[in-house]
Amino acid sequence: MSLKTVGVGGLLIGGGHISVQSMTKVKTGDVENCVAQILSLEKAGCEIVRSSVLDEEDALAFKKIKEQIHIPIAADVHFSAKLAVLAVENGADKLRVNPGNLGGEKQISLVADCVKRHGVPVRVGANTGSIEKRHYEKYGRSAKALVLSALESVKAFERRGIGNIVISVKASDVPLTIEAYRLLSRKTEYPLHLGVTEAGAGDAALVKSAIGIGALLTDGIGDTIRVSLSGDPVEEVYAARHILRACGLDKQFVEVIACPTCGRCEYDCRGLAKRVNERVKGVKKRLKVAVMGCVVNGPGEAKKCDLGIAGGKEYCMVFYGNGEQVRVNVGDAERVFFEKLEELIK
């Protein structure tokens, strides 16, 4: 993680904290629906949101959106220095641009002067679809080409006195993404934004993102992350939080452990575990809860938790963190368990 920090609204990127990002998936100029989506993202644990700017309506909308949300918002602008400036002037807390497609030196200077004037940071970088031509011709679709392209974008702003910079080097190829970020981390002290771009949808996309982002985080690389999924952006935030938790970087949550179940399971352990996970999703409190299927490992695992349950065909044992154990009929077990769970998370 970078020791260098970049301020985005009231949030710091770098310095040890890993922030979670997502991106709105409605037209930014549709203020009502854009705000509704951002508020849902906030509730899920998103810390920075990014919105695309396709036209003047989108750029002007930042002012109205900012009045109704509580987290920093970044403007994602391509091919137009004018729209980048307009978005910042209307309140964007951060700007994501590619200097190479802004239209030339004059346009880059226009954007640089604007972000300097407003104290707004810039995220630059490259993905496998935006490698600079000369680097692509020399190194192909490689980690080196990605990193050289990204650092070229950085220099374009550094020459104009801009130092509040975040960098990304994304690919849809997981090993390439990991290799590129590892190389980049050795060449810069700027904060790094992690992600596996165009990961896709469903379980395959989640696995790709978890492996790519997780491998880098456990290396100590990365300062802010986005899980890019085709679908509801709220699911991106939940996935990002799970990655941070699996890497030991987010501890304020309710950890639910559950056995995989087998033929020894004689009550609805799987259904209960699913309902418990749904109930604690988004709860920011350090607790550990166990939902176990039988007496083989169940009691031992459950005893180590703040709350646990292990069961059989006729009765279940509910285990409390203070060592107390209560035997209840299987028909009453879920009610008793959830009553105690509500006490713990309130």
FIDREN-313473 format. One line per field, with one value per residue: residue number from 1; residue in three letters; x, y, z of N, C-alpha, C in turn. Coordinates in pm, whole numbers, padded with zeros to 5 digits. Example, Ala and Ser with C-alpha at 12.3 -4.5 7.8 and 13.67 -1.06 7.14 Angstrom:
% FIDREN-313473
num (1/2)
residuo (ALA/SER)
n_u (01319/01285)
n_v (-00569/-00225)
n_w (00780/00708)
ca_u (01230/01367)
ca_v (-00450/-00106)
ca_w (00780/00714)
c_u (01320/01290)
c_v (-00330/00003)
c_w (00780/00787)
This chain:
% FIDREN-313473
num (1/2/3/4/5/6/7/8/9/10/11/12/13/14/15/16/17/18/19/20/21/22/23/24/25/26/27/28/29/30/31/32/33/34/35/36/37/38/39/40/41/42/43/44/45/46/47/48/49/50/51/52/53/54/55/56/57/58/59/60/61/62/63/64/65/66/67/68/69/70/71/72/73/74/75/76/77/78/79/80/81/82/83/84/85/86/87/88/89/90/91/92/93/94/95/96/97/98/99/100/101/102/103/104/105/106/107/108/109/110/111/112/113/114/115/116/117/118/119/120/121/122/123/124/125/126/127/128/129/130/131/132/133/134/135/136/137/138/139/140/141/142/143/144/145/146/147/148/149/150/151/152/153/154/155/156/157/158/159/160/161/162/163/164/165/166/167/168/169/170/171/172/173/174/175/176/177/178/179/180/181/182/183/184/185/186/187/188/189/190/191/192/193/194/195/196/197/198/199/200/201/202/203/204/205/206/207/208/209/210/211/212/213/214/215/216/217/218/219/220/221/222/223/224/225/226/227/228/229/230/231/232/233/234/235/236/237/238/239/240/241/242/243/244/245/246/247/248/249/250/251/252/253/254/255/256/257/258/259/260/261/262/263/264/265/266/267/268/269/270/271/272/273/274/275/276/277/278/279/280/281/282/283/284/285/286/287/288/289/290/291/292/293/294/295/296/297/298/299/300/301/302/303/304/305/306/307/308/309/310/311/312/313/314/315/316/317/318/319/320/321/322/323/324/325/326/327/328/329/330/331/332/333/334/335/336/337/338/339/340/341/342/343/344/345/346)
residuo (MET/SER/LEU/LYS/THR/VAL/GLY/VAL/GLY/GLY/LEU/LEU/ILE/GLY/GLY/GLY/HIS/ILE/SER/VAL/GLN/SER/MET/THR/LYS/VAL/LYS/THR/GLY/ASP/VAL/GLU/ASN/CYS/VAL/ALA/GLN/ILE/LEU/SER/LEU/GLU/LYS/ALA/GLY/CYS/GLU/ILE/VAL/ARG/SER/SER/VAL/LEU/ASP/GLU/GLU/ASP/ALA/LEU/ALA/PHE/LYS/LYS/ILE/LYS/GLU/GLN/ILE/HIS/ILE/PRO/ILE/ALA/ALA/ASP/VAL/HIS/PHE/SER/ALA/LYS/LEU/ALA/VAL/LEU/ALA/VAL/GLU/ASN/GLY/ALA/ASP/LYS/LEU/ARG/VAL/ASN/PRO/GLY/ASN/LEU/GLY/GLY/GLU/LYS/GLN/ILE/SER/LEU/VAL/ALA/ASP/CYS/VAL/LYS/ARG/HIS/GLY/VAL/PRO/VAL/ARG/VAL/GLY/ALA/ASN/THR/GLY/SER/ILE/GLU/LYS/ARG/HIS/TYR/GLU/LYS/TYR/GLY/ARG/SER/ALA/LYS/ALA/LEU/VAL/LEU/SER/ALA/LEU/GLU/SER/VAL/LYS/ALA/PHE/GLU/ARG/ARG/GLY/ILE/GLY/ASN/ILE/VAL/ILE/SER/VAL/LYS/ALA/SER/ASP/VAL/PRO/LEU/THR/ILE/GLU/ALA/TYR/ARG/LEU/LEU/SER/ARG/LYS/THR/GLU/TYR/PRO/LEU/HIS/LEU/GLY/VAL/THR/GLU/ALA/GLY/ALA/GLY/ASP/ALA/ALA/LEU/VAL/LYS/SER/ALA/ILE/GLY/ILE/GLY/ALA/LEU/LEU/THR/ASP/GLY/ILE/GLY/ASP/THR/ILE/ARG/VAL/SER/LEU/SER/GLY/ASP/PRO/VAL/GLU/GLU/VAL/TYR/ALA/ALA/ARG/HIS/ILE/LEU/ARG/ALA/CYS/GLY/LEU/ASP/LYS/GLN/PHE/VAL/GLU/VAL/ILE/ALA/CYS/PRO/THR/CYS/GLY/ARG/CYS/GLU/TYR/ASP/CYS/ARG/GLY/LEU/ALA/LYS/ARG/VAL/ASN/GLU/ARG/VAL/LYS/GLY/VAL/LYS/LYS/ARG/LEU/LYS/VAL/ALA/VAL/MET/GLY/CYS/VAL/VAL/ASN/GLY/PRO/GLY/GLU/ALA/LYS/LYS/CYS/ASP/LEU/GLY/ILE/ALA/GLY/GLY/LYS/GLU/TYR/CYS/MET/VAL/PHE/TYR/GLY/ASN/GLY/GLU/GLN/VAL/ARG/VAL/ASN/VAL/GLY/ASP/ALA/GLU/ARG/VAL/PHE/PHE/GLU/LYS/LEU/GLU/GLU/LEU/ILE/LYS)
n_u (00083/00044/00236/00212/-00046/-00365/-00612/-00961/-01245/-01364/-01210/-00917/-00700/-00471/-00199/-00256/-00527/-00772/-00981/-01316/-01458/-01718/-01922/-02170/-02450/-02636/-02753/-02574/-02688/-02949/-03059/-03221/-03242/-02973/-02882/-03036/-02921/-02660/-02705/-02789/-02551/-02388/-02509/-02441/-02172/-01996/-01731/-01628/-01769/-01806/-01897/-02002/-01930/-02081/-02186/-02278/-02499/-02461/-02222/-02302/-02481/-02347/-02343/-02606/-02630/-02430/-02539/-02708/-02592/-02347/-02087/-01764/-01758/-01651/-01563/-01586/-01430/-01383/-01216/-01285/-01176/-01314/-01555/-01447/-01341/-01580/-01722/-01562/-01580/-01842/-01842/-01724/-01534/-01310/-01118/-01129/-00932/-00788/-00498/-00404/-00623/-00743/-00705/-00471/-00182/-00263/-00523/-00477/-00336/-00538/-00714/-00538/-00482/-00735/-00788/-00586/-00652/-00891/-00814/-00841/-00794/-00645/-00713/-00522/-00407/-00378/-00539/-00575/-00692/-00613/-00342/-00053/00035/00306/00428/00283/00348/00613/00625/00396/00087/00135/00262/00467/00418/00171/00241/00435/00275/00091/00260/00347/00119/00104/00333/00254/00083/00241/00435/00295/00268/00103/00043/-00129/-00219/-00361/-00304/-00381/-00360/-00514/-00637/-00828/-00732/-00623/-00359/-00197/-00285/-00204/00076/00132/00059/00232/00477/00439/00413/00672/00784/00669/00542/00293/-00055/-00237/-00501/-00691/-00812/-00980/-01042/-01342/-01445/-01673/-01974/-02156/-02050/-01798/-01685/-01665/-01480/-01252/-01203/-01162/-00931/-00741/-00743/-00720/-00474/-00290/-00345/-00268/-00002/00058/00002/-00183/-00443/-00700/-01001/-01197/-01450/-01535/-01833/-02079/-02376/-02583/-02451/-02430/-02372/-02107/-01987/-02042/-01895/-01634/-01600/-01603/-01367/-01174/-01216/-01150/-00881/-00799/-00820/-01038/-01209/-01438/-01705/-01962/-01861/-01956/-01935/-01979/-02057/-01985/-02181/-02311/-02406/-02460/-02600/-02899/-03085/-03212/-02955/-02812/-03004/-03049/-02795/-02779/-02987/-02891/-02657/-02774/-02906/-02699/-02556/-02387/-02375/-02175/-01987/-01769/-01798/-01831/-01996/-02133/-02273/-02348/-02359/-02372/-02279/-02012/-01789/-01917/-01998/-01743/-01640/-01841/-01830/-01617/-01705/-01896/-02157/-02325/-02446/-02534/-02666/-02916/-03148/-03367/-03312/-03128/-02815/-02750/-02492/-02343/-02129/-02026/-01986/-02213/-02458/-02745/-03002/-03235/-03552/-03563/-03750/-03775/-03528/-03419/-03559/-03475/-03202/-03190/-03302/-03102/-02897/-02992/-02974/-02699/-02614/-02739)
n_v (-00118/00226/00486/00746/00984/01071/01310/01275/01435/01406/01188/00984/00843/00587/00553/00335/00268/00086/00177/00131/00123/00196/00210/00413/00301/00412/00680/00972/01223/01170/01254/01182/00895/00834/00937/00775/00527/00572/00619/00365/00230/00355/00261/-00006/00002/00138/00366/00554/00683/00652/00826/00834/01068/01175/01384/01736/01762/01553/01638/01879/01776/01691/01883/01888/01623/01596/01739/01563/01329/01140/01056/01083/01177/01075/01190/01036/01078/01092/01177/01449/01747/01973/01877/01747/01959/02097/01914/01907/02174/02172/02027/01769/01540/01408/01319/01107/01048/00996/01111/01074/01066/01311/01508/01650/01860/02119/02074/01894/02061/02242/02085/02016/02268/02325/02117/02171/02423/02372/02185/01910/01560/01337/01043/00832/00610/00284/00039/-00284/-00213/00041/00084/00272/00334/00312/00172/-00060/-00160/-00223/-00386/-00535/-00681/-00652/-00662/-00478/-00294/-00192/-00066/00124/00284/00383/00528/00719/00872/00972/01138/01333/01490/01551/01719/01948/02032/01879/01670/01518/01226/00918/00584/00333/00005/-00192/-00516/-00767/-01012/-01214/-01307/-01127/-00879/-00895/-00918/-00672/-00477/-00545/-00483/-00208/-00114/-00117/00092/00335/00570/00659/00629/00328/00214/-00072/-00339/-00588/-00554/-00555/-00799/-00952/-01140/-01293/-01594/-01655/-01404/-01299/-01474/-01426/-01156/-01173/-01333/-01182/-00917/-00990/-01131/-00925/-00748/-00906/-00903/-00657/-00452/-00190/00052/00136/-00015/-00166/-00389/-00504/-00569/-00707/-00590/-00528/-00260/-00258/-00517/-00525/-00383/-00537/-00764/-00657/-00590/-00846/-00947/-00781/-00858/-01129/-01103/-01003/-00729/-00580/-00555/-00493/-00642/-00896/-01211/-01507/-01840/-02158/-02503/-02729/-02914/-03250/-03595/-03638/-03424/-03320/-03121/-02803/-02673/-02548/-02373/-02209/-02093/-01940/-01756/-01626/-01505/-01321/-01157/-01031/-00895/-00607/-00516/-00342/-00449/-00616/-00944/-01299/-01570/-01895/-02149/-02464/-02809/-03064/-03284/-03352/-03169/-02941/-02839/-02777/-02581/-02387/-02305/-02129/-01893/-01580/-01639/-01940/-02238/-02580/-02882/-03150/-03410/-03385/-03189/-02882/-02731/-02421/-02195/-01955/-01665/-01633/-01881/-02014/-02266/-02369/-02596/-02664/-02745/-02858/-02726/-02479/-02371/-02189/-01952/-01892/-01866/-01643/-01443/-01401/-01326/-01081/-00927/-00910/-00765/-00520)
n_w (00000/-00071/00079/00015/-00004/-00140/-00148/-00170/-00187/00134/00190/00217/-00018/-00009/00230/00389/00430/00254/00008/-00112/-00430/-00673/-00971/-01118/-01312/-01472/-01683/-01614/-01627/-01566/-01298/-01074/-01078/-01078/-00832/-00661/-00710/-00618/-00345/-00268/-00311/-00121/00115/00098/00146/-00016/-00086/-00262/-00553/-00906/-01199/-01537/-01800/-02069/-02211/-02209/-02040/-01857/-01729/-01607/-01426/-01198/-00995/-00886/-00808/-00613/-00402/-00283/-00198/-00001/-00023/-00185/-00533/-00851/-01178/-01487/-01775/-02123/-02427/-02432/-02328/-02256/-02140/-01920/-01770/-01722/-01562/-01330/-01251/-01174/-00944/-00923/-00737/-00807/-01095/-01372/-01636/-01962/-02074/-02332/-02504/-02498/-02685/-02742/-02655/-02572/-02479/-02270/-02096/-02037/-01884/-01675/-01558/-01460/-01266/-01089/-01000/-00866/-00681/-00723/-00745/-00991/-01174/-01365/-01626/-01780/-01983/-02139/-02372/-02427/-02465/-02537/-02876/-02967/-02761/-02765/-03015/-02974/-02741/-02735/-02613/-02313/-01971/-01937/-02146/-02065/-01820/-01900/-02066/-01878/-01704/-01879/-01909/-01652/-01647/-01826/-01678/-01456/-01569/-01581/-01326/-01163/-00893/-00745/-00796/-00901/-01004/-01251/-01394/-01579/-01682/-01853/-01833/-01582/-01478/-01625/-01531/-01260/-01291/-01415/-01221/-01014/-01132/-01178/-00915/-00826/-00951/-00887/-00642/-00620/-00521/-00596/-00801/-00800/-01007/-01202/-01522/-01722/-01625/-01644/-01585/-01311/-01133/-01244/-01300/-01044/-00930/-01090/-01024/-00746/-00730/-00880/-00759/-00489/-00478/-00523/-00310/-00092/-00138/-00050/-00221/-00362/-00317/-00348/-00461/-00722/-00805/-01106/-01245/-01464/-01423/-01132/-00954/-00677/-00605/-00678/-00473/-00244/-00317/-00326/-00058/00056/-00051/00070/00335/00330/00288/00523/00567/00626/00909/01042/01050/01038/01065/00918/00971/00831/00810/00536/00506/00505/00471/00737/00832/00977/01001/00877/00802/00589/00481/00703/00737/00504/00549/00773/00672/00492/00675/00821/00635/00550/00812/01034/01247/01464/01477/01525/01391/01401/01205/01222/01112/01244/01518/01500/01430/01493/01768/01878/01701/01717/01982/01993/01900/01891/01878/01818/01653/01653/01527/01533/01445/01617/01809/01875/01970/02105/02121/02327/02345/02599/02700/02773/02708/02532/02504/02257/02106/01768/01614/01735/01723/01527/01578/01843/01801/01621/01780/01971/01798/01701/01932/01957/01729/01733)
ca_u (00000/00123/00242/00167/-00191/-00436/-00743/-01078/-01348/-01317/-01148/-00778/-00657/-00333/-00175/-00290/-00669/-00811/-01117/-01398/-01525/-01806/-01957/-02312/-02478/-02743/-02702/-02549/-02784/-03073/-03017/-03300/-03202/-02831/-02874/-03092/-02821/-02548/-02747/-02784/-02409/-02343/-02562/-02368/-02034/-01912/-01669/-01610/-01849/-01763/-02005/-01951/-01970/-02089/-02228/-02286/-02601/-02397/-02126/-02376/-02558/-02269/-02380/-02730/-02605/-02349/-02624/-02796/-02516/-02260/-01954/-01702/-01797/-01551/-01614/-01514/-01442/-01291/-01224/-01329/-01122/-01420/-01645/-01371/-01338/-01716/-01756/-01489/-01639/-01973/-01831/-01661/-01427/-01196/-01134/-01062/-00911/-00673/-00441/-00382/-00740/-00805/-00699/-00346/-00116/-00345/-00637/-00424/-00306/-00666/-00760/-00443/-00506/-00862/-00779/-00496/-00730/-00995/-00757/-00903/-00699/-00669/-00673/-00480/-00359/-00398/-00584/-00526/-00753/-00565/-00195/00002/00070/00449/00461/00220/00426/00742/00614/00272/-00011/00217/00267/00558/00350/00070/00305/00495/00165/00037/00357/00348/00005/00144/00428/00182/00031/00351/00497/00208/00263/00001/00101/-00236/-00245/-00383/-00273/-00433/-00315/-00608/-00656/-00927/-00648/-00582/-00212/-00140/-00317/-00116/00213/00143/00057/00356/00581/00410/00438/00816/00828/00601/00492/00154/-00156/-00280/-00639/-00689/-00931/-00971/-01142/-01426/-01443/-01789/-02088/-02173/-01945/-01668/-01634/-01629/-01356/-01143/-01174/-01108/-00793/-00656/-00732/-00673/-00330/-00216/-00361/-00185/00136/00073/-00013/-00318/-00495/-00844/-01038/-01331/-01484/-01613/-01928/-02189/-02497/-02611/-02325/-02427/-02303/-01964/-01942/-02042/-01782/-01511/-01591/-01565/-01224/-01098/-01229/-01072/-00739/-00774/-00806/-01162/-01243/-01565/-01815/-02003/-01812/-02041/-01874/-02081/-02000/-02032/-02287/-02295/-02518/-02489/-02682/-03039/-03177/-03189/-02835/-02780/-03103/-03025/-02673/-02813/-03068/-02802/-02574/-02856/-02938/-02584/-02493/-02383/-02358/-02036/-01956/-01680/-01856/-01813/-02115/-02116/-02391/-02286/-02461/-02385/-02201/-01873/-01706/-02003/-01985/-01610/-01629/-01938/-01789/-01516/-01769/-01985/-02285/-02315/-02550/-02507/-02793/-02948/-03283/-03469/-03277/-03005/-02749/-02712/-02375/-02321/-01988/-01985/-01973/-02344/-02515/-02888/-03058/-03371/-03611/-03522/-03852/-03758/-03386/-03393/-03612/-03386/-03074/-03203/-03325/-02971/-02823/-03041/-02916/-02556/-02583/-02812)
ca_v (00000/00348/00581/00873/00991/01164/01340/01275/01481/01391/01057/00971/00722/00562/00565/00214/00234/00044/00224/00055/00206/00136/00305/00415/00234/00485/00806/01067/01332/01126/01281/01108/00754/00829/00956/00655/00421/00606/00597/00220/00195/00402/00169/-00133/00020/00206/00486/00647/00642/00713/00839/00868/01196/01161/01509/01850/01733/01471/01720/01974/01704/01667/01979/01844/01493/01617/01792/01460/01209/01160/01006/01153/01130/01099/01203/00954/01156/01058/01245/01588/01830/02067/01811/01721/02086/02128/01825/01953/02302/02144/01961/01637/01534/01339/01310/00995/01081/00942/01225/01041/01086/01442/01590/01721/01928/02232/02021/01839/02178/02296/02000/02029/02397/02316/02036/02242/02534/02320/02090/01781/01460/01276/00904/00803/00473/00217/-00100/-00349/-00149/00179/00089/00364/00261/00281/00068/-00183/-00212/-00273/-00488/-00610/-00673/-00702/-00582/-00365/-00195/-00127/00021/00237/00371/00450/00626/00828/00956/01041/01244/01440/01579/01599/01832/02065/02061/01800/01560/01439/01130/00776/00513/00198/-00070/-00304/-00608/-00871/-01130/-01203/-01307/-01004/-00773/-00909/-00886/-00528/-00401/-00571/-00403/-00067/-00081/-00100/00209/00458/00579/00705/00528/00245/00167/-00209/-00399/-00671/-00488/-00640/-00932/-01026/-01153/-01418/-01652/-01648/-01269/-01285/-01548/-01352/-01035/-01212/-01379/-01072/-00814/-01050/-01161/-00800/-00697/-00983/-00859/-00521/-00361/-00141/00150/00146/-00127/-00181/-00515/-00467/-00674/-00671/-00606/-00435/-00215/-00291/-00645/-00495/-00338/-00655/-00849/-00590/-00605/-00985/-00962/-00717/-00939/-01252/-01064/-00951/-00584/-00520/-00637/-00450/-00713/-01020/-01328/-01625/-01965/-02264/-02627/-02755/-03014/-03383/-03683/-03636/-03307/-03362/-03006/-02713/-02593/-02464/-02264/-02117/-02018/-01842/-01650/-01549/-01420/-01210/-01065/-00955/-00823/-00463/-00483/-00307/-00482/-00732/-01060/-01425/-01652/-02027/-02230/-02594/-02907/-03183/-03285/-03393/-03051/-02827/-02777/-02721/-02457/-02288/-02254/-02025/-01777/-01499/-01709/-02056/-02340/-02710/-02949/-03285/-03429/-03347/-03070/-02808/-02661/-02284/-02161/-01812/-01630/-01641/-02021/-02072/-02351/-02390/-02702/-02628/-02829/-02812/-02634/-02347/-02335/-02070/-01836/-01863/-01820/-01508/-01349/-01368/-01256/-00942/-00861/-00887/-00671/-00393)
ca_w (00000/-00086/00190/-00042/00001/-00229/-00091/-00260/-00096/00271/00202/00172/-00087/00032/00374/00462/00417/00120/-00015/-00207/-00530/-00772/-01076/-01151/-01439/-01539/-01736/-01505/-01639/-01501/-01160/-00976/-01074/-01044/-00687/-00597/-00720/-00530/-00206/-00247/-00301/00011/00216/00085/00193/-00116/-00031/-00374/-00668/-01031/-01296/-01669/-01858/-02215/-02273/-02118/-01939/-01753/-01655/-01524/-01324/-01077/-00891/-00822/-00746/-00492/-00295/-00230/-00161/00115/-00052/-00300/-00666/-00954/-01314/-01584/-01899/-02232/-02557/-02426/-02219/-02218/-02047/-01798/-01697/-01679/-01451/-01211/-01211/-01114/-00815/-00918/-00637/-00867/-01239/-01438/-01777/-02032/-02147/-02472/-02590/-02472/-02805/-02764/-02544/-02527/-02403/-02144/-02012/-01993/-01775/-01564/-01493/-01389/-01145/-00998/-00945/-00776/-00586/-00750/-00792/-01122/-01193/-01501/-01637/-01908/-01984/-02260/-02488/-02443/-02463/-02637/-02998/-02979/-02663/-02811/-03128/-02926/-02636/-02747/-02503/-02204/-01849/-01960/-02230/-01980/-01722/-01971/-02109/-01760/-01655/-01976/-01872/-01529/-01681/-01895/-01575/-01373/-01637/-01559/-01183/-01094/-00815/-00684/-00903/-00873/-01128/-01269/-01513/-01575/-01794/-01824/-01810/-01441/-01460/-01681/-01435/-01143/-01332/-01444/-01097/-00941/-01198/-01154/-00773/-00808/-01027/-00847/-00505/-00624/-00487/-00709/-00806/-00849/-01064/-01322/-01606/-01808/-01565/-01691/-01495/-01240/-01050/-01310/-01282/-00903/-00906/-01154/-00945/-00616/-00747/-00923/-00656/-00364/-00487/-00510/-00175/00001/-00163/00000/-00334/-00386/-00221/-00369/-00547/-00778/-00868/-01224/-01280/-01553/-01343/-01024/-00893/-00534/-00594/-00685/-00341/-00157/-00356/-00283/00088/00084/-00084/00178/00457/00311/00296/00658/00559/00675/01025/01099/00986/01103/00991/00934/00927/00820/00757/00400/00525/00445/00504/00881/00865/00990/01007/00763/00828/00474/00474/00814/00708/00401/00610/00863/00585/00443/00785/00870/00524/00572/00954/01060/01384/01462/01542/01454/01410/01342/01177/01198/01078/01328/01643/01479/01452/01524/01901/01898/01624/01764/02113/01976/01836/01974/01875/01730/01661/01593/01546/01493/01393/01713/01887/01844/02079/02075/02202/02343/02361/02740/02737/02800/02604/02550/02419/02215/02004/01637/01563/01798/01720/01446/01650/01956/01745/01567/01891/02027/01695/01699/02051/01934/01620/01746)
c_u (00087/00119/00200/00014/-00244/-00575/-00851/-01198/-01295/-01245/-01004/-00759/-00509/-00320/-00219/-00436/-00700/-00956/-01186/-01470/-01626/-01839/-02106/-02332/-02605/-02682/-02690/-02646/-02921/-03050/-03092/-03255/-03055/-02812/-02925/-02991/-02703/-02585/-02750/-02640/-02352/-02384/-02487/-02224/-01941/-01859/-01640/-01694/-01800/-01880/-01949/-02008/-01964/-02121/-02239/-02390/-02542/-02303/-02196/-02449/-02481/-02309/-02503/-02711/-02531/-02433/-02702/-02725/-02416/-02118/-01895/-01747/-01691/-01618/-01525/-01535/-01339/-01321/-01266/-01273/-01230/-01515/-01575/-01369/-01477/-01759/-01688/-01549/-01776/-01964/-01769/-01542/-01299/-01225/-01059/-01054/-00793/-00613/-00426/-00502/-00811/-00793/-00574/-00298/-00200/-00459/-00592/-00395/-00433/-00720/-00670/-00464/-00633/-00850/-00686/-00572/-00832/-00942/-00812/-00798/-00742/-00628/-00642/-00434/-00385/-00466/-00545/-00590/-00701/-00413/-00148/00059/00217/00492/00401/00302/00558/00727/00485/00179/00053/00210/00355/00492/00244/00134/00367/00387/00109/00131/00371/00234/00036/00234/00360/00125/00141/00419/00419/00184/00157/00066/-00002/-00289/-00265/-00366/-00342/-00373/-00397/-00605/-00767/-00859/-00589/-00430/-00146/-00165/-00222/00027/00231/00145/00182/00471/00561/00444/00586/00868/00763/00560/00349/00059/-00204/-00425/-00640/-00822/-00895/-01079/-01218/-01430/-01562/-01899/-02083/-02050/-01806/-01605/-01590/-01497/-01237/-01103/-01111/-00963/-00701/-00634/-00673/-00524/-00247/-00226/-00276/-00037/00163/00062/-00159/-00369/-00645/-00882/-01178/-01343/-01579/-01702/-02032/-02319/-02510/-02480/-02317/-02356/-02152/-01909/-01938/-01922/-01650/-01492/-01549/-01418/-01139/-01101/-01146/-00922/-00704/-00762/-00932/-01211/-01376/-01682/-01850/-01958/-01901/-01965/-01983/-02017/-02058/-02151/-02258/-02416/-02551/-02583/-02830/-03134/-03135/-03072/-02804/-02876/-03081/-02902/-02699/-02892/-02985/-02714/-02652/-02882/-02820/-02512/-02500/-02369/-02210/-02005/-01875/-01740/-01826/-01928/-02094/-02250/-02340/-02392/-02478/-02289/-02054/-01777/-01785/-01983/-01849/-01591/-01719/-01898/-01691/-01575/-01853/-02123/-02270/-02430/-02499/-02628/-02800/-03093/-03389/-03438/-03148/-02946/-02710/-02604/-02356/-02173/-01937/-01971/-02105/-02392/-02663/-02934/-03202/-03420/-03580/-03623/-03839/-03618/-03360/-03441/-03519/-03253/-03084/-03232/-03192/-02887/-02864/-02986/-02771/-02530/-02652/-02719)
c_v (00125/00432/00719/00873/01096/01186/01344/01312/01474/01260/01061/00839/00704/00574/00446/00173/00196/00084/00144/00151/00124/00245/00298/00359/00288/00614/00908/01183/01298/01134/01194/00963/00738/00843/00832/00542/00448/00583/00448/00172/00237/00303/00037/-00122/00080/00336/00594/00595/00717/00714/00888/01001/01183/01292/01618/01828/01652/01555/01816/01905/01683/01760/01932/01711/01510/01665/01683/01333/01243/01108/01082/01091/01172/01106/01122/01016/01111/01145/01392/01659/01925/02003/01778/01845/02118/02041/01869/02084/02285/02048/01823/01639/01473/01326/01188/01030/01002/01056/01199/01061/01219/01538/01671/01797/02042/02183/01962/01953/02240/02218/02014/02159/02393/02237/02100/02353/02487/02219/01949/01681/01399/01129/00883/00658/00416/00084/-00159/-00294/-00009/00190/00184/00285/00220/00174/-00065/-00246/-00274/-00391/-00571/-00588/-00733/-00611/-00459/-00256/-00120/-00026/00143/00335/00450/00560/00744/00926/01037/01160/01362/01540/01633/01720/01962/02092/01985/01682/01474/01339/00989/00703/00376/00136/-00199/-00388/-00705/-01004/-01119/-01208/-01181/-00886/-00777/-00870/-00736/-00446/-00425/-00489/-00255/-00026/-00059/00028/00340/00452/00632/00594/00455/00202/00030/-00252/-00491/-00620/-00590/-00784/-01017/-01030/-01286/-01464/-01639/-01510/-01246/-01355/-01474/-01231/-01070/-01256/-01263/-00967/-00872/-01080/-01036/-00743/-00774/-00960/-00721/-00416/-00319/-00051/00173/00043/-00110/-00320/-00481/-00583/-00621/-00696/-00499/-00390/-00243/-00424/-00628/-00460/-00455/-00745/-00789/-00604/-00746/-01008/-00901/-00801/-01066/-01225/-01007/-00800/-00508/-00608/-00601/-00514/-00837/-01136/-01447/-01746/-02072/-02388/-02653/-02850/-03144/-03466/-03687/-03522/-03345/-03246/-02909/-02618/-02498/-02347/-02162/-02031/-01909/-01726/-01564/-01456/-01300/-01108/-00977/-00879/-00673/-00421/-00459/-00324/-00610/-00845/-01184/-01518/-01785/-02096/-02367/-02703/-03022/-03176/-03320/-03277/-02932/-02764/-02712/-02590/-02349/-02226/-02138/-01894/-01697/-01561/-01826/-02152/-02467/-02797/-03091/-03291/-03373/-03221/-03008/-02754/-02522/-02244/-02010/-01786/-01640/-01785/-02090/-02153/-02375/-02496/-02666/-02727/-02771/-02712/-02494/-02291/-02205/-01944/-01796/-01806/-01676/-01405/-01306/-01290/-01108/-00863/-00822/-00776/-00536/-00281)
c_w (00000/00041/00143/-00045/-00095/-00170/-00197/-00174/00046/00295/00152/00100/-00059/00182/00455/00453/00273/00098/-00125/-00301/-00609/-00873/-01104/-01292/-01505/-01594/-01623/-01509/-01585/-01350/-01059/-00964/-01039/-00893/-00615/-00598/-00627/-00384/-00173/-00232/-00167/00119/00216/00131/00091/-00058/-00137/-00489/-00791/-01128/-01429/-01717/-02010/-02284/-02166/-02008/-01824/-01667/-01560/-01409/-01195/-00962/-00815/-00750/-00614/-00374/-00223/-00186/-00052/00094/-00170/-00432/-00768/-01091/-01408/-01722/-02001/-02353/-02551/-02304/-02167/-02117/-01915/-01710/-01641/-01561/-01322/-01160/-01146/-00996/-00811/-00824/-00693/-01016/-01290/-01587/-01832/-02115/-02296/-02562/-02565/-02590/-02825/-02642/-02487/-02440/-02269/-02047/-01958/-01874/-01654/-01488/-01409/-01260/-01043/-00926/-00841/-00674/-00600/-00799/-00925/-01118/-01340/-01506/-01773/-01883/-02119/-02387/-02514/-02429/-02573/-02755/-03003/-02879/-02704/-02924/-03082/-02831/-02643/-02629/-02378/-02082/-01869/-02043/-02150/-01886/-01789/-02018/-01991/-01711/-01752/-01948/-01746/-01561/-01751/-01794/-01484/-01436/-01617/-01412/-01105/-01024/-00744/-00786/-00846/-01007/-01130/-01395/-01520/-01703/-01755/-01798/-01669/-01422/-01513/-01588/-01316/-01178/-01353/-01315/-01013/-00999/-01168/-01010/-00744/-00873/-00982/-00701/-00503/-00580/-00613/-00692/-00872/-00909/-01179/-01415/-01689/-01756/-01609/-01586/-01422/-01165/-01112/-01290/-01138/-00873/-00966/-01070/-00811/-00626/-00782/-00816/-00528/-00365/-00466/-00369/-00075/-00022/-00103/-00108/-00347/-00276/-00235/-00473/-00604/-00839/-00984/-01268/-01377/-01477/-01237/-00957/-00744/-00512/-00605/-00547/-00244/-00188/-00310/-00133/00126/00055/00026/00306/00447/00323/00433/00665/00597/00788/01087/01023/01068/01016/01022/00882/00928/00762/00618/00396/00450/00486/00651/00920/00865/01012/00896/00790/00713/00460/00582/00787/00605/00460/00705/00780/00533/00553/00823/00759/00550/00718/00982/01209/01383/01546/01459/01493/01338/01324/01133/01188/01173/01445/01622/01506/01504/01660/01924/01825/01682/01897/02103/01922/01935/01981/01780/01750/01594/01622/01501/01449/01487/01791/01836/01972/02029/02174/02207/02374/02503/02789/02766/02680/02635/02452/02386/02111/01867/01578/01619/01779/01644/01516/01764/01907/01696/01676/01952/01926/01690/01817/02025/01831/01635/01788)
